[in-house]
Amino acid sequence: MKFEKSENGTKLTVRLIGEVDASNVTDIEETLLKEIEGINDLTFDLSKLEYISSAGLRVLLQMQKTMKSKGSMTIKGVNDEVMEIFKVTGFVRLLNIE
């Protein structure tokens, strides 16, 4: 798993690539918490994400809660496999997915 980021002022876009699971979620979470300092518009591009575990879902939910008080968070580019995970877990109702 890796991710790429693109920052433009107070807007940050994070592209998650590969798989997000228990083996790498701690590093992702720590990095994201540092990266969102001063950010009020966070976008996750999941077009290259192949799988997300419950640990990864927890991080997205945490980012959603954090960004709610700072601005907004959007998820884009969700493929069919990851969307099915969002649907089964009920996350389609919790996250702002475009």
KASULCOR-V460954 format. One record per pair of residues at least 12 apart in sequence whose ideal C-beta (glycine too) atoms are under 10 Angstrom apart, sorted by sequence separation. I is the first residue (numbers start at 1). J is the second residue. D is the distance in Angstrom with one decimal. If there is no record, write none. Layout:
I_J_D / I_J_D
//
This chain:
3_15_6.0 / 4_16_8.7 / 16_28_7.8 / 32_44_9.5 / 63_75_9.7 / 2_15_9.1 / 3_16_5.0 / 4_17_7.0 / 60_73_8.4 / 2_16_8.3 / 3_17_6.2 / 14_28_9.0 / 46_60_9.3 / 78_92_9.4 / 83_97_7.8 / 1_16_7.2 / 2_17_5.1 / 3_18_8.7 / 60_75_7.3 / 82_97_9.9 / 1_17_6.8 / 2_18_6.3 / 44_60_7.1 / 75_91_9.2 / 1_18_4.1 / 3_20_8.8 / 14_31_9.1 / 75_92_10.0 / 78_95_9.4 / 1_19_5.4 / 14_32_7.0 / 1_20_5.8 / 44_63_7.8 / 78_97_6.0 / 1_21_7.7 / 12_32_9.1 / 44_64_9.9 / 75_95_5.5 / 76_96_9.7 / 77_97_9.7 / 78_98_8.5 / 3_24_9.6 / 14_35_7.4 / 42_63_6.6 / 74_95_8.7 / 75_96_6.6 / 76_97_7.8 / 77_98_8.5 / 1_23_8.1 / 2_24_8.9 / 14_36_9.3 / 42_64_9.0 / 73_95_7.7 / 74_96_5.1 / 75_97_4.7 / 76_98_5.0 / 1_24_4.7 / 12_35_6.1 / 73_96_6.3 / 74_97_7.8 / 75_98_7.0 / 1_25_8.8 / 3_27_9.7 / 12_36_6.6 / 42_66_8.6 / 72_96_7.1 / 74_98_5.8 / 3_28_6.8 / 12_37_9.9 / 42_67_5.1 / 1_27_8.8 / 2_28_9.7 / 5_31_8.7 / 12_38_9.1 / 20_46_9.3 / 29_55_8.9 / 33_59_9.6 / 41_67_8.4 / 49_75_9.9 / 52_78_9.7 / 56_82_9.6 / 60_86_9.2 / 1_28_7.5 / 5_32_9.1 / 12_39_4.6 / 25_52_9.3 / 28_55_9.4 / 29_56_9.4 / 32_59_7.1 / 36_63_7.3 / 39_66_9.8 / 40_67_7.9 / 64_91_9.4 / 3_31_7.9 / 7_35_7.9 / 10_38_6.3 / 11_39_7.1 / 12_40_9.2 / 13_41_8.9 / 14_42_7.3 / 15_43_9.2 / 16_44_6.5 / 17_45_9.3 / 25_53_7.4 / 28_56_7.7 / 32_60_9.7 / 39_67_7.8 / 42_70_8.3 / 49_77_8.2 / 57_85_7.5 / 61_89_10.0 / 3_32_8.7 / 9_38_9.1 / 10_39_5.7 / 11_40_7.8 / 12_41_7.2 / 13_42_8.0 / 14_43_7.2 / 15_44_7.8 / 16_45_7.4 / 17_46_9.3 / 20_49_6.8 / 24_53_9.7 / 25_54_9.5 / 26_55_8.5 / 29_58_8.5 / 33_62_8.6 / 40_69_10.0 / 41_70_9.0 / 42_71_7.4 / 43_72_8.9 / 44_73_7.4 / 45_74_9.6 / 46_75_6.1 / 47_76_7.4 / 48_77_7.9 / 49_78_7.8 / 50_79_7.9 / 52_81_9.2 / 56_85_9.1 / 57_86_8.1 / 65_94_9.7 / 67_96_9.5 / 5_35_6.4 / 9_39_9.0 / 10_40_4.7 / 11_41_4.2 / 12_42_5.3 / 13_43_4.5 / 14_44_5.4 / 15_45_4.1 / 16_46_5.8 / 17_47_9.0 / 18_48_7.3 / 19_49_7.6 / 20_50_9.2 / 21_51_7.0 / 23_53_9.1 / 25_55_4.3 / 29_59_4.9 / 32_62_8.7 / 33_63_8.6 / 36_66_6.6 / 40_70_5.3 / 41_71_5.4 / 42_72_7.3 / 43_73_7.4 / 44_74_7.3 / 45_75_8.3 / 46_76_7.1 / 47_77_3.2 / 49_79_7.1 / 51_81_7.0 / 52_82_5.8 / 61_91_7.5 / 64_94_6.9 / 7_38_9.4 / 9_40_9.2 / 10_41_6.2 / 11_42_7.9 / 12_43_7.2 / 13_44_7.8 / 14_45_7.0 / 15_46_7.9 / 16_47_9.1 / 17_48_4.2 / 18_49_7.2 / 19_50_5.4 / 20_51_7.2 / 21_52_7.6 / 22_53_6.1 / 24_55_9.0 / 25_56_5.6 / 28_59_6.2 / 32_63_6.2 / 36_67_7.1 / 39_70_7.0 / 40_71_3.0 / 41_72_5.7 / 42_73_4.5 / 43_74_4.9 / 44_75_4.8 / 45_76_5.4 / 46_77_5.2 / 47_78_7.8 / 48_79_8.6 / 50_81_6.9 / 51_82_7.3 / 54_85_9.1 / 60_91_7.3 / 64_95_6.0 / 3_35_9.8 / 7_39_7.7 / 9_41_8.7 / 10_42_9.7 / 11_43_7.4 / 12_44_9.6 / 13_45_6.0 / 14_46_9.5 / 15_47_7.3 / 16_48_7.0 / 17_49_6.9 / 18_50_6.0 / 19_51_4.2 / 20_52_4.7 / 21_53_4.1 / 22_54_8.5 / 23_55_9.0 / 24_56_8.7 / 25_57_9.6 / 38_70_9.0 / 39_71_7.2 / 40_72_7.3 / 41_73_8.1 / 42_74_7.5 / 43_75_7.6 / 44_76_7.1 / 45_77_5.0 / 46_78_4.9 / 47_79_6.8 / 49_81_8.7 / 50_82_7.8 / 53_85_8.7 / 57_89_6.1 / 63_95_9.4 / 64_96_7.7 / 8_41_9.0 / 15_48_6.2 / 16_49_4.6 / 17_50_8.5 / 18_51_8.0 / 19_52_7.4 / 20_53_6.5 / 21_54_8.9 / 22_55_4.7 / 25_58_7.7 / 26_59_9.2 / 29_62_7.2 / 33_66_7.8 / 37_70_9.6 / 40_73_10.0 / 41_74_8.0 / 42_75_9.6 / 43_76_6.2 / 44_77_8.5 / 45_78_9.4 / 46_79_7.1 / 49_82_5.5 / 52_85_5.9 / 57_90_9.9 / 61_94_6.5 / 15_49_8.5 / 16_50_9.5 / 19_53_7.9 / 21_55_6.3 / 22_56_8.6 / 25_59_5.8 / 29_63_8.6 / 32_66_8.9 / 36_70_7.3 / 39_73_9.6 / 43_77_9.5 / 44_78_9.1 / 51_85_7.8 / 52_86_8.4 / 57_91_6.0 / 60_94_8.7 / 61_95_7.7 / 20_55_7.5 / 21_56_6.5 / 28_63_9.9 / 36_71_9.5 / 47_82_9.5 / 54_89_7.6 / 60_95_6.4 / 16_52_7.9 / 20_56_3.4 / 46_82_5.8 / 49_85_9.9 / 6_43_9.0 / 19_56_8.3 / 20_57_8.7 / 36_73_9.2 / 46_83_9.0 / 52_89_9.6 / 57_94_9.2 / 57_95_9.1 / 6_45_8.9 / 20_59_7.5 / 52_91_9.3 / 5_45_10.0 / 16_56_8.2 / 20_60_8.8 / 46_86_9.5 / 3_44_9.1 / 4_45_8.5 / 3_45_9.3 / 16_59_9.9 / 4_48_8.9 / 16_60_9.4 / 3_48_9.2 / 2_48_9.3 / 3_49_9.3 / 1_49_8.7 / 1_50_9.1 / 14_63_9.0 / 1_51_9.2 / 1_52_9.8 / 44_95_9.0 / 46_97_9.0 / 44_96_9.9 / 43_96_9.7 / 44_97_9.5 / 1_56_9.1 / 12_67_9.8 / 43_98_8.9 / 16_75_9.8 / 10_70_9.2 / 11_71_9.1 / 10_71_7.5 / 11_72_9.9 / 12_73_9.8 / 13_74_9.3 / 15_76_9.6 / 16_77_9.7 / 15_77_8.3 / 20_82_9.5 / 13_76_8.6 / 16_82_9.4
//
